[in-house]
Amino acid sequence: MKSKFFYILFFALTINISAQETTKPQDWTSKGNFNLLFNQSAFSNWVAGGDNTIAGNVGLNYDLNYVKGNFSWNNKILASYGLTKSNNTNFEKKTDDRLEYNTLLGYKAEKNWYYSVLFNFKTQFTKGFKYFNNEEGVEKRTNYTAFFSPAYFKLGPGMLWKKGQQLKVNIAPATAKVIVVDKKFTEPNAKYFGVEEGENQRLELGFNASAYYKLAIMENVSVENIIALYANYLENPENVDLDYTLNLVLKVNKYLSTNLIFQTIYDDNAYQGFQVREVFGVGLNYIFKNKHFKSFAS
């Protein structure tokens, strides 16, 4: 618990210190969207068969950016959570669980190039479970993950190339990565998300590359691509971690949209293979309009 408190405090102080770097007027833009997806399937005497299910997902994708002179500061918050319940299972199950914060500081070097410092934080909101059937065929579950277990931190200097806010590529060849877990999950297992038995954290140093690209395919249809690559110099650098997310939004009107989210992760410390997540649905969508404003840091 003390370790979790320390990292939360460090996270908060990082944001606060960055926000107070200047006392001059600051030019900001903010934009984003909040969506609520819901679907239900119900059957009664349906010859073809089917399971009654109910599912819902909520998501937030929010950007807060600052640009003034040669200095830029980009912030992105990604948060989502989803549950589904079927009449053929004893438990509601998560379809999504994500909390991520990205910040990227840049100081212009020349043309589209900037000296940069990145900070990334990722975890989940609630407990995660593994499901199985016992000898009587009854579904059971065991707790496998939780809030801040795992939690990932990245911090590293590098170079940023960007063309506006729609296309950015950052390369950070000396990025520190810390993986934090609840120690109870490492006992008696040999490793848990790469953390050794009896420990609660793992430190890595490696090469990090990330990119962001957003484009409008046609009117009311936009695609957002987010990718991050990481290679740990200290252990198996040939095993490159991959995290790619595609967000496709088809706007119906001011409040309704069709959303498709596709995410794939490769991290051999977590799973020996590709993890894939897909979320698709029609639901409520609230767009935070692109706003420009000035503020004074205290």
BAVO-123876 format. One record per residue (C-alpha): residue number from 1; residue in one letter; x, y, z. Coordinates in steps of 0.25 Angstrom, whole numbers. Each point is the difference from the previous one (the first is absolute). Layout:
! BAVO-123876
 num residu     X     Y     Z
 NUM      a     X     Y     Z
...
***
This chain:
! BAVO-123876
 num residu     X     Y     Z
   1      m     0     0     0
   2      k    11    10     3
   3      s     7    -3   -13
   4      k   -14     3    -7
   5      f    -1    13     7
   6      f    14     4    -4
   7      y    -2    -2   -15
   8      i   -14     7     1
   9      l     7    12     7
  10      f    12     0   -10
  11      f   -11    -1   -12
  12      a    -7    12     6
  13      l    13     8     3
  14      t     5    -2   -14
  15      i   -13     6    -6
  16      n     0    12    11
  17      i    15     3    -3
  18      s    -2     0   -15
  19      a   -12     9     1
  20      q     8    10     8
  21      e    12     2    -9
  22      t    -4    14    -4
  23      t    -7    12     5
  24      k    -3     6   -13
  25      p   -14    -1    -7
  26      q    -2   -14    -6
  27      d    -7    -3   -13
  28      w    -8   -13     1
  29      t    -9    -9    -8
  30      s    -9   -11     5
  31      k    -9   -10    -7
  32      g    -5   -14     2
  33      n   -12    -9     0
  34      f    -8    -8    10
  35      n    -8   -12    -5
  36      l   -10   -10     6
  37      l    -2   -13    -8
  38      f   -11   -10     4
  39      n    -6   -12    -6
  40      q    -9   -11     4
  41      s    -5   -14    -6
  42      a   -12    -7     5
  43      f    -6   -13    -5
  44      s   -13    -7     4
  45      n    -3   -14    -6
  46      w    10     3   -11
  47      v     2   -12    -8
  48      a    13     4    -5
  49      g     5     2    14
  50      g     7    11     7
  51      d     4     6    13
  52      n    -6    12     7
  53      t    11    10     2
  54      i     1    15     4
  55      a    13     8    -2
  56      g     4    14     2
  57      n    13     8    -3
  58      v     4    14     4
  59      g    12     7    -5
  60      l     8    14     1
  61      n    10     5   -10
  62      y     5    13     4
  63      d    11     9    -5
  64      l     6    13     7
  65      n    11     7    -8
  66      y     8    12     2
  67      v     8     7   -11
  68      k     8    13     1
  69      g    12     4    -7
  70      n    10   -11    -1
  71      f    -6    -8    12
  72      s   -11   -10    -1
  73      w    -7    -9    10
  74      n   -10   -11    -4
  75      n    -9    -8     9
  76      k    -9   -11    -3
  77      i    -9    -8    10
  78      l    -6   -13    -4
  79      a   -10    -7     9
  80      s   -10   -11    -3
  81      y    -8   -11     7
  82      g   -10   -10    -4
  83      l    -8   -12     5
  84      t    -8   -11    -5
  85      k   -10   -10     6
  86      s    -5   -12    -6
  87      n   -11   -10     5
  88      n    10   -12    -2
  89      t    11     6    10
  90      n     0     2    15
  91      f     8    13    -1
  92      e     0    13    -8
  93      k    12     1    -8
  94      k     9    12    -4
  95      t     0     4   -15
  96      d     9    12     3
  97      d     9     6    11
  98      r    10    10    -3
  99      l     6    13     6
 100      e    11     7    -7
 101      y     7    13     1
 102      n    10     5   -10
 103      t     8    13     0
 104      l    10     5    -9
 105      l     9    13     1
 106      g     6     5   -12
 107      y    10    12    -3
 108      k     2     3   -14
 109      a    14    -3    -6
 110      e    -3     3   -15
 111      k   -12    -1   -10
 112      n    -8   -12     5
 113      w    10    -5    10
 114      y    -1     2    15
 115      y     8    -5    12
 116      s    -9    -7     8
 117      v    -3    -7    14
 118      l   -11   -11     1
 119      f    -8    -5    12
 120      n   -10   -11    -1
 121      f    -9    -7    10
 122      k    -9   -12    -1
 123      t    -8    -9     9
 124      q   -14    -5     1
 125      f   -12     4     9
 126      t    -5   -13     6
 127      k     4   -14     3
 128      g     2   -10   -11
 129      f    -3   -15     0
 130      k     3   -13    -6
 131      y   -12    -9    -2
 132      f    -1   -15     0
 133      n   -10   -12     3
 134      n     2    -9    12
 135      e    -2   -15     0
 136      e   -15     2     1
 137      g     0     9   -12
 138      v    -3    13     8
 139      e     7    12    -4
 140      k    10     6     9
 141      r    10    11     0
 142      t    13     5     6
 143      n     5    14     2
 144      y    12     3   -10
 145      t     1    15    -1
 146      a    -4    12     8
 147      f     1    15     0
 148      f    15     4    -1
 149      s     3   -15    -2
 150      p     6     1   -10
 151      a     3    15    -2
 152      y    10     5   -10
 153      f     8    13     0
 154      k     9     5   -11
 155      l     9    12     0
 156      g    11     4   -10
 157      p     6    11    -8
 158      g     0    -1   -15
 159      m    -3     7   -13
 160      l   -14     3    -5
 161      w    -4     3   -15
 162      k   -14     5    -1
 163      k    -9     7   -11
 164      g   -11     7     8
 165      q    -8    -8    10
 166      q    -4   -11   -10
 167      l    13    -6    -3
 168      k    11    -3    11
 169      v    12    -9     1
 170      n     9    -1    12
 171      i    13    -8     2
 172      a     6    -1    14
 173      p    12    -9     0
 174      a     2     0    15
 175      t   -13    -2     6
 176      a    -2    -5    15
 177      k   -12    -9     2
 178      v    -5    -5    13
 179      i   -10   -11     2
 180      v    -7     0    14
 181      v    -9   -11     5
 182      d    -6    -5    13
 183      k    10   -10     6
 184      k   -11   -10     4
 185      f    -1    -3   -15
 186      t    15    -4    -1
 187      e    -1   -11    11
 188      p     1   -11    -3
 189      n     1     2   -15
 190      a    14     2    -6
 191      k    -3    12    -8
 192      y   -12    10    -1
 193      f     0    10   -11
 194      g    16    -2     0
 195      v     1     3    15
 196      e     8   -10     8
 197      e    -7    -9    11
 198      g    -1     8    13
 199      e     3    14    -7
 200      n   -10    11    -3
 201      q     7     7   -11
 202      r     9    -2   -12
 203      l     9    11    -7
 204      e     4     0   -14
 205      l     8     9    -9
 206      g    -3     0   -15
 207      f    -3     6   -14
 208      n   -14     6    -1
 209      a    -7     5   -13
 210      s   -14     5    -1
 211      a    -9     6   -10
 212      y   -13     6    -2
 213      y    -8     3   -12
 214      k   -14     5    -2
 215      l    -8     2   -13
 216      a   -13     2    -5
 217      i    -4   -10   -10
 218      m   -13     7    -5
 219      e   -10    10     7
 220      n    -4    -5    14
 221      v    10   -12    -1
 222      s    14     1     7
 223      v    11   -10     3
 224      e    10     1    12
 225      n    12    -8     0
 226      i     9    -2    13
 227      i    12    -9     0
 228      a    12    -2    10
 229      l    12    -9    -1
 230      y    10    -3    11
 231      a    12    -9     0
 232      n     7    -3    14
 233      y    15     1    -1
 234      l     2    -7    13
 235      e    -7   -13    -4
 236      n    -4    -6   -14
 237      p     1    13    -8
 238      e    -5    -8   -12
 239      n   -14    -2     6
 240      v    -6    13    -3
 241      d   -13     4     7
 242      l   -11     5    -8
 243      d   -13     8     3
 244      y    -8     5   -11
 245      t   -14     6     1
 246      l   -10     4   -12
 247      n   -12     9     3
 248      l   -10     1   -11
 249      v   -12    10     3
 250      l   -11     1   -10
 251      k    -8    12     4
 252      v   -15    -2    -2
 253      n    -5    14     6
 254      k     4     9    12
 255      y    -2   -11    10
 256      l     0   -13    -7
 257      s    12    -8    -6
 258      t     5   -13    -4
 259      n    13    -4     7
 260      l    10   -10    -4
 261      i    12    -3     9
 262      f    11   -10    -3
 263      q    12    -2     9
 264      t    11   -10    -1
 265      i    12    -2    10
 266      y    12    -8     0
 267      d     8    -1    13
 268      d     6   -14     3
 269      n     1     4    15
 270      a   -15     0     0
 271      y    -4   -10   -10
 272      q     7    -9   -10
 273      g    -7     5   -13
 274      f    -9    11    -5
 275      q   -11     6     9
 276      v   -12     5    -8
 277      r   -11     9     4
 278      e   -12     5    -8
 279      v   -12     8     4
 280      f   -11     4   -10
 281      g   -13     7     2
 282      v   -10    11    -2
 283      g    -2     9    11
 284      l     0    14     6
 285      n    12     9    -3
 286      y     3    13     6
 287      i    11     8    -7
 288      f     8    11     8
 289      k     2    10   -11
 290      n    14     6    -3
 291      k     1    11     9
 292      h    11    11     1
 293      f     3     7    13
 294      k    10     7     8
 295      s     4    -2    15
 296      f    11     4    10
 297      a     8   -10     7
 298      s     1     3    15
***
